[in-house]
Amino acid sequence: MSSSAPVKRIAVIGAGPAGFYAADALVKTFGDGASVDLIERLPTPYGLVRFGVAPDHQKIKSVTRLYDRTLADPRVRYLGNVEFGKHLTLEDLKRHYHAVVFAVGSPNDRRLGVAGEDLKGSMSATEFVAWYNCHPDYRHLEVPLDAKTAVIVGVGNVAIDVARVLAKTVTELGETDMADHALEHLATSTIEDIIIVGRRGPAETKFTTKELRELGELANADIFVREDELEVSPESLGAIQGDVNATKNLEVLQGFGQQQPTGKPRRLHIRFLLSPTEFRGNGRVTSVVCAKNRLEARPDGSLAAVPTGATEELEADLVFRSIGYQGTPLPGVPFDERRAVIPNAAGRVLDAPDGQPVKGLYVAGWIKRGPSGVIGTNKACAMETVATLAGDELLSPEDPRPEAVDALLASRGARPFTAAHWAKLDAFETAAGVAQGRPRVKLIDVDEMFAAIS
């Protein structure tokens, strides 16, 4: 787009992967006609790349180099430590921007909805991951690691991350950018057994094979898979035909079944065809009652877990549910309660599911499509949204000047954390990490962050 084209002022709410990919696509689409404000509730950018990716998987975090290019683009402003709904309302955004892209992700965990789920010792994997990854909201989370047996409900990569963190030694984890408070607390862990529980069979797991394979290579834990639970029906084999990931997962799990224990300090068990129906305990969880399942074909060919009527009670004094994330409503923005997303058509926000478009409002990432895919999946998702936006008639803001937004934020008591601030904090954390032989030492307190860059 030529430099003489009228500038489009666009707010992107959320600076996780989807927000960065949206900002990048906007700049590429509108060229010098783009002026993007990337607005994030927390001071630091990157969302789940900073707060969700496992500390011992640093290579995955290298994607932030691409995001840094976007931060360095003069057409993009980073406004961290600015919260939608508190410092800026929807009416504010309509007054100052031609369009708004919501890329806020799916911050909450899904609940099992079973009795005893709120007992002490029962928590979400989402909370635990945020706690050990230095998320400011979870720094004071109580994680009762004075447990013997931990049960993890769910068979996705987050469940594997939790299992790996619980199984590894603090010496191993101390080489990562894990939160210092988490390292100190994990050093007190008395956990001996870690049990991953899936409601369907080994052919239906959602792990990525690389992460699954790592579980069999842990220096501090032997792995156990029951032979009777590795038996796979012809229907299951038929359902995964052509699915390379599922087929490889099954091969890896069958290999685990042949591994002999070597007497390592911790034991990691992967169990199948079990669905928690109740958490038992007196103030604190002591066991998990599970329905034993069988697989039954649905009309569409997929396989459902159906209770057999039999149950099994697993001893557990610590339980993590890891059955997925879900979005939450934003003030004034339409929301689909059933799917826990913002209703949309190709990224264009609708006033209701299957409703009419809301002028100037768009959505990208998990809050658009649900919590699915890997980090890179958000790129195509954001590009679709921006392509939709580029073809639409947008809002006509009363005052699109960046200075007007700055003045408004000042009047609301906001302390924006800019790209320059983040560059200084990044350098500070990295230098602290080098001194300890770690990738970085993250700061968690917002005041400490501002102090570090002053």
DRENDOGU-365089 format. One record per residue: x, y, z of N, C-alpha, C in turn. Coordinates in steps of 0.05 Angstrom, whole numbers, plus 5000, padded with zeros to 4 digits. Example, Ala and Ser with C-alpha at 12.3 -4.5 7.8 and 13.67 -1.06 7.14 Angstrom:
// DRENDOGU-365089
526448865156524649105156526449345156525749555142527349795143525850015157
This chain:
// DRENDOGU-365089
501749765000500050005000501850255000501150454985502750694983502650855008504751025012504851185036502751395037501451455014499451665013496651555021496451285025493951175033493251255061490751285067489951365095490851145114491851235137492851035157490550905171490750645174488750495189489850435217488450545237489250495265487750245275489350045282488149785290489249695317487449625335488249515361488149215360490349085369490348795372490448745402488448615413488248565442489348285448491648275460492948025467495547985451497747955466500447935453501647655456499947455451500947185448501447135419501946885411502446815383500446925364497846895369495746985351495847285348496347435370496547725368498947815351501147685355503547755339503147695309501947455304501547385276499447585263497547665279495547865268496948135263498548225281499948485277501748465253503148245249504948205226503348205200501148065200499448055176498248325169497548485190496448755185498548935172500948925182503149085170503649005142503748745136504248655109501948715090499548715101497148775085496849075078497149245098496749525095499249685091501649565094504149705089504349945107505150175095505550415110502850545118500650425109498050505117497150375143498950225156498250085180499350225204497850245225498750335251497450155272498949975283497849755300498749805329496849795347497449785376496949505386499149375395498949105406498649135436496349075446495549135474495448875490496948875512497148625529496748685558495248525571494548565600497048545618498848365611501348325627503548505616505548575631507748735620509248595598509648335600511348195581509748075558510948065534509547955511509847645510508747535489509047255480506947055491505347135511503146965520504046685528502846485516503446205524506246115517507646265499510446195493512146245518511446455532512946525557511746365581509146345582507846235606506745955603506845835579505745575575507645365566509645445550511545245539513245145563513844885563515344775585518144885587519144945611521845065614524044895602523644625601525744455590525444415560523744575547523444565518524044835506526444925510527245195502527145245471527545035456527645065426524945175416522745095429520145185420519845485423521245595444521045875449522646045429524145925412525746085392523946225372521346155371519446295354519246595361520046665386519846945394521747125378523747015365525447175348523847305326521847155315520147265294518347485306517347435331515647635343517247895349519747865355521448095361521648275336521648155313521748325288519248495286516948385294514448535294514648765314515648705338515948915359517749135349519749075333521649275323520549435300518249355289517149495266515949765275516749985263515750255271512750285268511450115253508550125249507049985272508549855290507249705312508149825339506249885356506849975383506049755402507749695422507149505442506249655467503849585477502749705501502149485521504249395536503849195556502849325582501949155600500949245626498449425623496949375601494549525595492249315592490249345609488149135609485549235596484649075577482049125565479849075586477949255588475949235608476549395633479049465637479849625660480949895651483049885634484250135625482950225598481850045583480550105558477949945555475850085548473249955543472849915513470749765506470149725478469449995465467950165479467250425468469850595464471750575482474350715478475650625452475650365448477050255424475650355398472950355399471450445375471950745370472550895391473051185388475751245377477651055380480451115373481650935351480150725343481250535323479250475301480350415277478650335255477650045258479149885272478449605276479849495301478649285313479749155336479948855331482248735336482548445334483048335361481148165371481448035397483047775393485247755407486947525406487847445434485847405451486347375480486647085488486446895470486846615477484546495493485146275506483246125522484546085550484246285568485846285592485046085614482545995613481545825635481745525627481745365648481745075644478944965644478544745630475944605631475744435657473444425668472944265693471843995686472343805704471243535700468243525708467443685728464743685737464043445754466043355770465543115787465643205816464443035834464443095862467343095873467943275891470543295904472643435888471843555865473843685848475143925861473844035881474944275894476444205920476843955926478343885950481243985947482544045970485344115970486943885957488843965941490443755927489343705899487043825892485943795865486244065852487544075829487944335815488144285785488244505770488444485741491344485733491944345712494644355700495244635691493244785682493545055673494845225695493745205719494845355742497745275748498245015749500844915755502945005735502244985710504145075689504745365691502645525696503045815699504745875723504445725745505945765770508945715765509545495752512445435748513645595726511945725710512945895687512946195694512646265719512946545727510646725719508246625716505946795710505246955735505147225732504647395756502147315771500047225757497547165771497646915789499746755785499746495799502246465817503546675823506046655839505546545867503046595878502546505905500846255906500646115884499045865883500245665903498445525917499345315936499345055921501644925918501844665905502844465926501044295936501844115957503443875947506043915946507843705936508643505957507543535982508043336003506143095998506342985974504542775964506242535957504942305957506342055947505541995919502942035912502041965886500542205873501342265849499942485834498642355810496042435806494542345782494142575764494642535738494242745717492042645699489842785697487542695681487742835654488242675633488442785606490842675591490642655565492742525549493642715526494142965533495243155513498043235522499243415507502043505513502343645540500243795549500443925575500643715597499143495595499343285614502143175615503443145592506143045591508043245604507643505599509343705611509243685641506843665652506443655681507843405692507443175678508742925687511742955687512843075666515743095664516843275686515543495691516443675713516343535740514243385745514043245770516143015772516842905750518742675750521642755751522342985740525143065738526243155765528943155766530243255790530443555788530743695811531143975811533744055798535743875799538243935785537743955755536143775744535543795716533944045709531844105725530144335721531644595726533644585743535144825750536844935727536944795705538444885681536545035662533945065670531945185652531245465663529245585651528245845660525845815678525545595691523345545710523545755733521245825743521046015765522745925789524146105801525746035825524045925847521646055851519845955873518945675868518645595842517845325835520145125840522545205833524845035837525144975867524945185883525245145912523144955923520644985913518444815924518644535913519444505888519644235876521844075890523844215902525944085916524943935941522544015951521343895974519443665967519043615941517043415932517743135943515542995952515842725961514342525942513742615918512242455899513942215890512641985891513941735881512641625856510041655855508541545832506941765818507041765792505641965775503941795755501341845755499541685738498041865719498541825693497041965672494641795664492241915665489741755660488341865636487641685617486141745593483541605592481441735582478741605582478441415559480041445538479941265516482441095515483040975493485240775492487840895481489940735479492540825471492640935442490840845425490740935398489441215395488141305416486641555415488041785430490541745438492041965452492542195434492842435446493342675431496142785435497942625447500642705450501942745423504042915421505842905398507942695405508642545385510342315389513042385402514142605394516742685405516542725436514442855445514042905473513542635488511942465476511342205488513842045491515542035471517941875472519741965495519742225501521442335522520842195549518342115553517541995579519041735584519841595563521241345566524241395569525141645568528041705570528641865596526841875614527242035639529341905656531242065665533441955682532541885710530242005718529441985746526941815750525841705728523241555731523041325711522241095721521640865704518740905694518240785671515540815659514140555658511440565663509840325664507340365647506740175630504140165615503139875617500639835625499539565628499039435602499839185599499539035574496539015567494838965587492038925580490739185569491839415577490739665567492039755541494039595531495239655505493839495483492039325490490539175470488739365454489039365428487539555411485639405393483139495392481039365376481439425346480339255329480439315300479239585293477139665309475839925304477840155309479340125331481340335337483540345316484440115308486540115287485540235261482940175255481840285231481540585232480840685256480340975259482941135256485241015263487741165261489341105235488140945218489440875192490041135177492641175170493441425156494141645175493641615201494441825221497241755231499241885220502041815226502641855256501642075267502242135295501041925314498541855309497141665327498441385324499241315299500541055295503241035309504741255308507341255321507041255351505041405361504441405390503941125400502340975385501640705393504140525394505940565374508440415374510140475398510340735405511940825428510740705454508140725457506840615481507240315484507040175461507539885462510439825470512240005461515039975469515340015499513840215510513940255539513140005554511139865543510139625556512239415559514339425542516439225542518839315559518839575567521139665583521039545611523439475621523739365647524539585667523339595690524039805710526939755720528239975726531039955735531440065763529240115777529340205805529840505808529040665788529340955790527541065813528141305824526741405847523741445843522941515818520141565813519041375792516441335792515141155773512941305759512941285732510941425716509141215702506641225708504741025697502841165677502341045654500341145635498040945634495641035642493340855644491240945623489640755614487640805593484940705601482940805587480140715590479040755618479840985630478941055657477941345656475541395668474441665670473841725699475141935711474542005738471642085742470441965763467642025769467342155797469442145813469342255840472142285851472642505865475042535881474242505910475642315924474942265952477042385970476242455994478042556014476642706036478042766057476942906080478443176082477643376067479043626066481143636045482543406041484543386020484043126004484443135979483942895962485742665971484642425972486142185979485941975958483941995940483641795919481841905897482141775874480441845851478941585842476341605842474641385833474241415803474941205788474641215759472740995748471141075729469540875714471340745694471040475692472540335671470940345645472240405623470840455598471440235577469740225558470240085533469740275510470840225487470440395464468140305447466440495438464140425422464040615398463540505375463540675351461040845350461441105343459241295338458441265309456041385302455141375274457141505255458741705264460641845246463241685244463441455257465841295255467841345278467541555293469341605316468641415339470441405358470141215380469541365406467541285420466841415445467541225469468341345491468841195515466141155530465340905534462840835547463340685573462240765596462740615621461740325619463340155630462639865631460939795655460939975675459539925700461539855722463939775715466039725734467539975741468739985765470240225774473040135784474740325787477440285799478040535815479140495839479840725856482840745857483840975849486741025849487441195873489441105888490441275910491741525898491141755910492242005899491942225920494142365927493942595944494542855930494842835903495143075886493942995859492143165849490843115823490943365806491743325780491643545761489743475739487843645733486143605709487443745686487743605664488943705640487343625616484843725615482943645595482243875576483944075575483544295556483144565568483444765551482945045559480245135548479245355558476845475547476945785550475645915531475646205532473646315552473946565558472046705577471046955564468647045571467447285559469047535564469047725545470247985548468048195551468448405567466348605571465348725545462748695540461448815516461848665490463348445491463948295466462148045465460947995442459247745440460847495448459447295459460747055467458946815463460046605453458646345449459146175473457246165492457646015517458045715512456745615492456945325487459745245479460945395460463645335449465845485464465045675481467045835496468945985477467846105456469346265437467746515431469046705418467546935407466346855380463746865377462546775352463546935328464246795307465446935284465046775258465446915236465546795210468146885197469946695193472546755182473946985196473547005223474847205239473247455243471047485229469247725232467347665256467447825277465747775300462847795293461247605303458347605299456947685325454547795323453147885348451947645363452047415351451047165364451946935347452046685358452646455340450746455316451846435293450346445268448846715264449846925278448547185277449747365255449547635260450347835241453147945248454648035228457348155235457148405251459048445269459248685285461448855272460749085262462649245246465149315262467449265250470049345262471249155282469848945289470848755309471648485296474048395304475148145292476347975314477047735307478047545327480047355314482147275330484147095319485146915342486146675335487246495354485246315368485846225392484146035406481446155413481246415418478646525424476846535399478046495376476646485351475746195344477546005348476945735338476945515360477545595385477845405406480745325409481445195432484245135438485244885423486144935398487044715382489544795366491044595358493344645341495844715358497944765343500544835356500945135352503145245361503645535360503345635331504545485312504445575285501745585272499845425283497145415273495845695274496745855293495546125296496246315273498346245258499146425236497046425214496346195204494346175183491646285193491046235219488546335231488546635230490746765238490847055239490847175211492147035192492147135164489347135152487746925159485046915149483447155160483847215186482347435198483147695185485647745181486547995169485648025140485547805126484547815098481547895099480047795118477247865121477048165127478648255147478648535155479248725132481248645116482148815094480048865073478048685071475948715051473448845061473448915087471049025099471049335101468649445104468449725111468849735141470749905150471549915178470150145193470850175219469750385235470850665226469550875234470551145230470951275257473351235268473851325296473951625298472951735321472852025325475652135327477451995341480152095345482251875344483251815320485051595316487951645323488551875335491351945341492451765363494851655359496151495381496351655407496851925405497152085429494552095445492252065431489752065445489451815463490451595452490451345468492351375492494651485487496551525509495351695532493951915524492752095544490551945559488951785545486851635558487951435578490151295570491351095588492451235613493651465609494751615632492451695651490251775640487951865657486751625672487151385662486051145675488051015694490451145697492351035715494050805705494050765679495650545667498550625666500350425669503150455665504050285642503750375617504450205594507350115594507649855588510349735586510849715556512849865546513249895517515249685507515549675481517549495468520349565478520949815482523549895493523949795521521849805537521949695564522449395563520949255545521348965543524148895534525349045516528048995507530049005531529549205548531349235572530849005591528348925596527748705614528848445603528548405577529548165564532548145568533948365565536848365569537548305598536048425616536448385645536148095652533847965644533347695650535347505638536147565613538047385600540747405613541647645620544247675634544247525661541947545676541747405701541847095696540747005674540946725667543746635661545146795645547946725638549646685663549246865682550746845707550246585722547946455717547246205731547345965712548246005687548245785668545445695660543645895658540845845650540146025627537945955612537046125590536346405599535046435621534346685633533246645661533246845677531846845703529647045702527146945701524847115697524147275722523447525718522147675739519147625738517947635762515047565763513447795773514647975790513148195802513348435783511048565778510848785759512649025769512549085795514149305805517149245801517948985806520748905801521548945772519648895754520248925725520849215719519149395729519649685725522249775738522849665761525249735775527749645760527549405747529749295733530449455708528549595696529049745671529550035676529250125701529550415707532550485709
